[in-house]
Amino acid sequence: MDTVLTPAALEATKGLVRLILQREREEKQQEPVGGDPISAELRRQLDAVPREQLLGAIRRHRLECLMHGDPIVAGLLPELAQKLQRLARQEAMAALALNSLTREMATLFEQAGIPMLVIKGIPLALQTTGSPTTRGRGDLDLLVDPKRLPEALQLLESAGFEKTYGASCVGSYSLQGAYSRFVSIELSLVRLGLPRFNGQVSGLHRCECTGVDGLLLVVDRAEVADR
């Protein structure tokens, strides 16, 4: 995805999100909805933004699953309806793969007797939306005791994972790698040869900082490449 994200596209996207969440809140509280729910300001913002830029902002914030089934969004953005539906399906598939990986890692670490905590990911999706797929794709962040790092690495490598290079706490002597080691303690791993979806599988190597006293293992997962 090489679309340039503009401030106007981001503001319009935020306006759509506010509209969806407001409608959900009103429906849950059974509040009467009067008049046109779409403000003149939101219409102006949407009219001023090219649709590809708007789609880029939606994808940047992983909002495809939130927006594709909303009737008001479909009415406002009919030219994006099919793209949003296709992208939302891909995000849901990737989220299901992440859900499976989360369960696999939970079982793996439990059986090995190594305490770990899943950060964000599927638990956050369930907590905030009630669905494991609404937040779409993501990597799997596992927090473990630094003293158990050798065991955790050996366990992950036994399950087919390999340490990656780049922005992680080991393996990289670049400026980015050195900075990563300075600001956080983390290690990225990826498992190759995972099942393919309708597209090219690529590893997502994401550097994330943690302020807690632990080591963050960023376990990558397969994803559908941007098309």
C-alpha positions in Angstrom: 0.0 0.0 0.0 1.8 3.2 -1.2 -1.1 5.7 -0.9 0.1 8.9 0.7 -1.8 9.5 4.0 -3.0 13.1 4.2 -4.3 15.0 7.2 -7.6 15.5 5.4 -8.0 11.8 4.8 -7.3 11.0 8.5 -9.8 13.6 9.7 -12.5 12.2 7.4 -11.7 8.7 8.6 -12.0 9.9 12.3 -15.3 11.5 11.4 -16.6 8.1 10.0 -15.5 6.3 13.1 -17.2 8.8 15.4 -20.4 8.4 13.4 -20.3 4.6 13.6 -19.6 4.5 17.3 -22.2 7.1 18.0 -24.8 5.0 16.2 -23.8 1.9 18.1 -24.1 3.7 21.4 -27.5 5.1 20.5 -28.7 1.7 19.4 -27.4 0.0 22.6 -29.1 2.6 24.8 -32.2 2.6 22.6 -32.0 6.4 22.2 -34.2 7.9 19.5 -32.3 9.0 16.4 -33.6 12.2 15.0 -32.7 14.0 11.7 -29.8 13.3 9.5 -27.1 11.5 11.5 -24.4 12.7 9.0 -23.2 16.2 9.7 -22.6 18.8 7.1 -18.9 18.9 8.2 -18.4 15.2 7.7 -20.0 15.4 4.2 -17.7 18.3 3.4 -14.7 16.3 4.6 -15.6 13.2 2.6 -16.3 15.3 -0.6 -12.8 16.9 -0.3 -10.8 13.6 -0.1 -10.0 11.3 -3.0 -11.4 7.9 -2.4 -8.1 6.1 -2.6 -6.6 8.4 0.0 -9.6 7.7 2.3 -9.2 4.0 1.7 -5.5 4.3 2.6 -6.4 6.0 5.9 -8.9 3.3 6.7 -6.4 0.6 6.0 -3.7 2.3 7.9 -5.8 2.1 11.1 -7.2 -1.3 10.3 -10.8 -0.1 10.2 -12.0 -2.3 7.3 -13.9 -4.7 9.5 -15.6 -1.9 11.4 -16.7 0.0 8.3 -17.5 -2.5 5.6 -20.8 -3.6 7.1 -22.2 -0.3 8.2 -25.1 0.8 6.0 -24.4 4.6 6.4 -20.8 4.1 5.4 -22.0 2.0 2.4 -24.3 4.9 1.4 -21.6 7.5 1.8 -18.9 5.5 0.0 -20.6 3.3 -2.6 -17.5 3.3 -4.8 -15.5 1.7 -1.9 -18.1 -0.9 -0.8 -16.6 -3.9 -2.8 -13.0 -3.0 -1.8 -13.9 -2.7 1.8 -15.8 -6.0 1.8 -12.8 -7.8 0.2 -10.3 -6.1 2.5 -12.4 -6.8 5.6 -12.6 -10.5 4.6 -8.8 -10.6 4.4 -8.4 -8.9 7.7 -10.9 -11.3 9.3 -9.0 -14.3 7.9 -5.7 -12.9 9.2 -7.3 -12.3 12.6 -8.5 -15.9 12.7 -4.9 -17.0 11.9 -3.7 -14.8 14.8 -6.3 -16.2 17.1 -5.1 -19.8 16.2 -1.5 -18.8 16.8 -2.4 -17.2 20.2 -4.1 -20.4 21.3 -1.2 -22.5 20.1 1.4 -20.3 21.9 -0.7 -20.3 25.1 -0.8 -24.1 25.1 2.9 -24.4 24.1 4.1 -22.2 27.0 1.7 -23.7 29.5 2.9 -27.2 28.7 6.5 -26.0 29.0 5.8 -24.3 32.4 7.0 -20.9 31.2 4.8 -18.1 32.4 4.0 -15.5 29.7 1.5 -12.8 29.0 -0.2 -11.9 25.7 0.0 -8.2 25.1 -2.8 -6.5 23.0 -3.8 -8.7 20.1 -6.7 -11.1 20.5 -7.3 -10.4 24.2 -7.6 -6.7 23.5 -9.9 -7.3 20.5 -12.2 -9.4 22.8 -12.1 -6.9 25.6 -12.9 -3.9 23.4 -15.1 -5.3 20.7 -16.3 -8.7 21.9 -15.0 -10.2 18.6 -11.5 -11.7 17.8 -11.6 -10.4 14.2 -12.8 -6.8 14.5 -9.3 -5.4 15.0 -8.0 -7.4 12.0 -4.5 -8.5 11.6 -1.6 -8.1 14.0 1.5 -9.8 15.4 1.6 -11.7 18.6 3.4 -10.0 21.5 4.4 -12.3 24.3 5.8 -10.9 27.5 8.1 -13.3 29.4 10.6 -13.1 32.3 14.0 -12.2 31.0 15.5 -15.0 33.1 13.4 -17.5 31.1 14.5 -16.0 27.7 16.8 -19.0 26.7 14.0 -21.4 27.4 11.4 -19.3 25.6 13.6 -19.0 22.5 14.3 -22.7 22.5 10.6 -23.4 22.8 9.7 -21.1 19.9 12.5 -22.5 17.7 11.2 -26.0 18.5 7.9 -24.8 17.1 9.5 -23.7 13.8 10.3 -20.0 14.6 13.5 -18.3 13.7 15.1 -15.1 15.0 14.9 -12.2 12.5 17.3 -9.4 12.0 16.6 -5.7 11.9 15.0 -3.7 14.7 15.3 -6.2 17.5 17.4 -6.6 20.6 19.9 -9.0 18.9 21.3 -9.6 15.5 21.4 -6.0 14.1 24.4 -3.6 14.3 22.6 -0.9 12.3 21.6 2.4 13.9 18.0 1.3 14.1 19.0 -2.0 15.8 21.2 -0.1 18.3 18.4 2.3 19.1 15.9 -0.5 19.5 18.3 -2.2 22.0 18.6 1.1 23.8 14.8 1.9 24.2 13.5 -1.6 24.8 14.3 -5.3 25.3 12.7 -7.3 22.7 13.2 -10.0 20.1 11.4 -10.7 16.9 10.8 -14.2 15.5 9.1 -15.4 12.4 7.8 -18.8 11.3 8.2 -19.5 7.6 6.2 -21.9 5.4 2.8 -21.0 6.8 -0.4 -21.5 4.8 -1.0 -19.0 2.1 -4.2 -17.0 1.6 -5.2 -15.4 -1.7 -2.0 -13.5 -2.0 1.6 -13.5 -1.1 2.5 -14.3 2.5 4.9 -11.9 4.1 6.3 -11.6 7.6 5.5 -8.5 9.6 8.5 -7.5 11.7 7.3 -4.9 14.1 9.4 -3.1 16.8 7.4 -2.3 19.9 8.7 -0.8 23.1 7.8 -1.9 26.6 8.2 -0.2 29.8 7.7 -3.2 32.0 10.4 -5.4 33.5 10.2 -8.2 31.0 11.3 -9.2 27.6 8.9 -8.8 24.7 8.9 -11.6 22.1 7.3 -10.3 18.9 6.1 -13.5 17.2 5.2 -12.8 13.6 2.4 -14.4 11.7 1.5 -14.8 8.0 -0.5 -12.1 6.3 -2.0 -11.4 2.9 0.3 -9.0 1.1 -1.1 -5.6 0.0 -2.4 -5.8 -3.5 
